[in-house]
């Protein structure tokens, strides 16, 4: 029994070692979110208002609204966070007197990214 315990600890230590994400992960996630947002917008554009009378036809537009909104919001947050990480130090550390400026900058970035995303359609 005492033989298995050190082996278990070693296995846990090996399994829980930090793993660095791939370099292109942010670009891949951003590309996927952009694609989902565009597909949802295309689905809503193709939808006919006359089909609104039948509730069975509400599923696809509702799913497109939910998926597009979620992907768009995630895309806005991702882009604003990336811009914030460029302006602050490592691990997002900023000086205490700059916290208000960082918050204002983040809000401006969120607004800018939202306008970009909504302005495309």
C-alpha positions in Angstrom: 0.0 0.0 0.0 2.8 2.5 0.8 4.3 1.6 -2.6 1.2 2.8 -4.5 1.0 6.2 -2.6 4.3 7.7 -4.0 3.4 6.5 -7.4 -0.1 8.1 -7.1 1.5 11.4 -6.0 3.9 11.3 -8.9 1.1 10.6 -11.3 -0.9 13.5 -9.9 2.0 15.8 -10.1 2.7 14.9 -13.7 -1.0 15.2 -14.6 -1.4 18.6 -13.0 1.7 20.3 -14.5 0.8 23.6 -16.3 0.4 23.4 -20.0 1.0 26.5 -22.2 -1.8 27.1 -24.8 -0.8 27.1 -28.5 0.4 30.4 -29.9 -2.4 30.6 -32.4 -5.2 29.8 -29.9 -6.5 33.3 -29.7 -6.7 33.7 -33.4 -8.5 30.4 -33.8 -11.0 31.2 -31.1 -11.6 34.7 -32.6 -12.0 33.2 -36.1 -14.5 30.7 -34.8 -16.5 33.3 -33.0 -16.5 35.5 -36.0 -17.7 32.7 -38.2 -20.5 31.8 -35.8 -21.6 35.5 -35.6 -21.6 35.8 -39.4 -23.5 32.5 -39.9 -26.1 33.6 -37.4 -26.5 37.0 -39.1 -26.9 35.3 -42.5 -29.5 32.9 -41.0 -31.5 35.9 -39.7 -31.2 37.8 -43.1 -32.5 34.7 -45.0 -35.4 34.4 -42.6 -38.8 35.6 -44.0 -41.0 37.7 -41.8 -44.1 35.9 -43.2 -42.9 32.7 -41.6 -43.4 34.3 -38.2 -47.1 33.2 -38.1 -46.2 29.5 -37.6 -44.5 28.9 -34.2 -42.7 25.9 -35.6 -40.6 28.2 -37.7 -39.4 30.2 -34.6 -36.7 27.7 -33.6 -34.1 28.5 -36.2 -34.2 32.3 -35.8 -34.3 32.0 -32.0 -31.2 29.8 -32.1 -29.5 32.2 -34.5 -30.2 35.1 -32.2 -28.9 33.2 -29.1 -25.8 31.8 -30.9 -25.0 35.1 -32.6 -25.4 37.2 -29.5 -23.3 34.9 -27.4 -20.5 34.6 -30.0 -20.6 38.4 -30.6 -20.4 39.2 -26.9 -17.5 36.7 -26.5 -15.8 38.2 -29.4 -16.1 41.7 -28.0 -14.8 40.6 -24.6 -11.9 38.7 -26.2 -10.8 41.6 -28.3 -11.1 44.1 -25.5 -9.2 41.8 -23.1 -6.4 41.4 -25.7 -6.1 45.2 -26.1 -6.1 45.6 -22.3 -3.3 43.0 -22.0 -1.2 45.0 -24.4 -1.5 48.2 -22.4 -1.0 46.7 -18.9 1.9 44.8 -17.6 2.3 41.0 -17.3 -0.7 39.2 -15.7 -2.8 42.3 -16.1 -1.0 44.1 -13.3 -1.4 47.9 -13.4 -0.5 50.6 -10.9 -3.3 51.5 -8.3 -3.6 55.1 -9.5 -4.2 53.8 -13.1 -7.1 51.5 -12.2 -9.7 54.1 -13.0 -8.0 54.9 -16.3 -7.7 51.2 -17.1 -11.5 50.7 -16.4 -12.4 53.7 -18.6 -10.1 52.3 -21.3 -11.7 48.9 -21.0 -15.2 50.4 -21.3 -14.1 52.4 -24.4 -12.6 49.3 -25.9 -15.8 47.3 -25.3 -17.9 50.0 -27.0 -15.5 50.3 -29.9 -15.5 46.5 -30.5 -19.3 46.4 -30.2 -19.7 49.2 -32.7 -17.3 47.4 -35.1 -19.2 44.2 -34.8 -22.6 45.7 -35.2 -21.4 48.1 -37.9 -20.4 45.2 -40.1 -24.1 44.2 -40.5 
